[in-house]
């Protein structure tokens, strides 16, 4: 496999980012019975792309975008030791490229950006039953921290 290059996304990438978001939602629907039916959006990608406290990275092979993810600097709860943290979101790799380290390339590129912002805490959310995603994040060095539980009827 050719190693993808990573680059900062631009507004020209917006249609692909929106398509990838639907791919994320499709993968996550079985893990979350509370998601509304029909087309939904998790993120305002245009706002994130224009946010100076955020970076959206894409992975490309021969000019084709195959993966994405973003980091956004957020204010931490006032009871935590850190005042700000980087939230990772919209981590997506096209199916044909999964399991080949592409997600790690995107995350490493985002970590390089985060470090330029003097941020030392990075967090992300993953469904507890999404074992393949958890395994991929653990491989990079993430550890489980908090499990959110729910009750619904």
C-alpha positions in Angstrom: 0.0 0.0 0.0 1.2 3.5 -0.8 1.5 5.6 2.4 -1.1 8.4 2.4 0.0 12.0 2.8 -1.7 14.1 5.4 -2.6 17.8 4.9 -4.9 20.4 6.4 -8.3 20.3 5.0 -9.7 23.4 3.2 -13.2 24.6 2.4 -12.9 22.7 -0.9 -12.9 19.5 1.1 -16.2 20.3 2.7 -18.3 18.0 0.5 -16.1 15.1 1.2 -16.0 15.8 4.9 -19.8 15.8 4.9 -19.8 12.5 3.0 -17.4 11.0 5.5 -19.5 12.2 8.4 -22.4 10.2 7.0 -20.1 7.2 6.9 -19.2 7.7 10.6 -22.9 7.9 11.5 -23.7 4.8 9.5 -21.0 2.8 11.4 -22.1 4.2 14.7 -25.9 3.8 14.4 -25.8 0.2 15.7 -24.0 1.4 18.8 -26.5 4.2 19.7 -30.3 3.5 19.7 -30.8 7.2 20.7 -29.8 8.6 17.3 -32.6 10.1 15.3 -33.6 8.3 12.1 -32.8 9.9 8.7 -29.9 12.2 7.9 -28.2 13.8 10.9 -25.0 15.8 11.4 -22.6 15.5 14.4 -20.5 18.6 13.4 -20.6 21.9 11.7 -17.6 21.3 9.5 -17.6 24.7 7.9 -17.3 26.4 11.3 -14.6 23.9 12.3 -12.6 24.6 9.1 -12.8 28.3 9.8 -12.0 28.0 13.6 -8.5 29.1 14.4 -8.6 26.8 17.4 -9.2 23.8 15.3 -7.4 21.7 12.6 -9.0 19.4 10.2 -6.7 16.9 8.6 -7.3 14.6 5.6 -5.3 11.7 4.3 -4.8 11.4 0.5 -3.5 8.9 -1.9 -2.9 10.1 -5.4 -5.1 13.1 -4.8 -8.0 11.1 -3.5 -9.1 11.9 0.1 -9.5 8.7 2.0 -9.6 9.7 5.6 -10.2 12.7 7.9 -10.3 13.8 11.5 -10.2 17.0 13.5 -8.8 18.5 16.7 -10.5 21.4 18.4 -9.1 23.3 21.4 -11.9 23.4 24.1 -12.1 24.9 27.6 -11.9 22.3 30.3 -14.2 22.1 33.3 -13.0 24.4 36.0 -12.4 21.5 38.4 -9.8 19.9 36.2 -6.0 20.5 36.4 -5.8 21.6 32.8 -7.6 24.7 31.5 -7.9 23.5 27.9 -7.7 20.3 26.0 -7.9 19.1 22.4 -11.0 17.2 21.5 -10.6 14.8 18.6 -13.6 14.1 16.4 -14.8 12.9 13.0 -12.2 10.2 12.7 -12.9 8.3 9.5 -11.1 6.1 7.1 -12.6 4.7 3.9 -13.3 1.0 4.3 -10.7 -0.2 1.8 -8.0 1.5 3.9 -9.0 0.5 7.4 -6.6 -1.5 9.5 -3.6 -0.1 7.7 -2.5 2.6 10.1 -4.2 5.5 8.2 -6.1 6.6 11.4 -2.8 6.8 13.2 -1.3 9.0 10.5 -4.2 11.4 10.9 -4.0 11.4 14.7 -0.3 11.9 14.6 -0.7 14.9 12.3 -3.3 16.3 14.6 -1.1 15.7 17.6 1.7 17.7 15.9 -0.8 20.6 15.5 -2.0 20.3 19.1 1.5 20.5 20.4 2.0 23.8 18.7 -0.9 25.1 20.8 0.8 24.1 24.1 -2.0 21.7 24.9 -1.1 18.6 27.0 -4.5 16.9 27.3 -6.2 15.2 24.4 -9.6 13.5 24.6 -12.0 11.7 22.3 -15.3 9.8 22.5 -15.9 6.3 21.3 -18.8 4.0 21.9 -18.1 1.4 24.5 -19.1 -1.4 22.1 -17.0 -0.2 19.2 -14.2 -2.6 20.0 -12.3 -2.1 16.7 -12.1 1.7 17.3 -11.1 1.3 20.9 -8.4 -1.1 19.9 -7.1 1.4 17.3 -7.0 4.2 19.8 -5.3 2.1 22.4 -2.7 1.1 19.9 -1.9 4.9 19.5 -1.7 5.3 23.3 -5.2 6.4 24.4 -6.6 4.8 27.6 -10.2 4.4 28.7 -11.0 7.2 31.2 -14.7 7.5 31.8 -17.7 5.4 30.8 -20.9 7.2 30.3 -24.0 5.1 31.2 -27.6 5.6 30.2 -31.0 4.3 31.0 -33.9 4.8 28.6 -37.3 3.4 28.1 
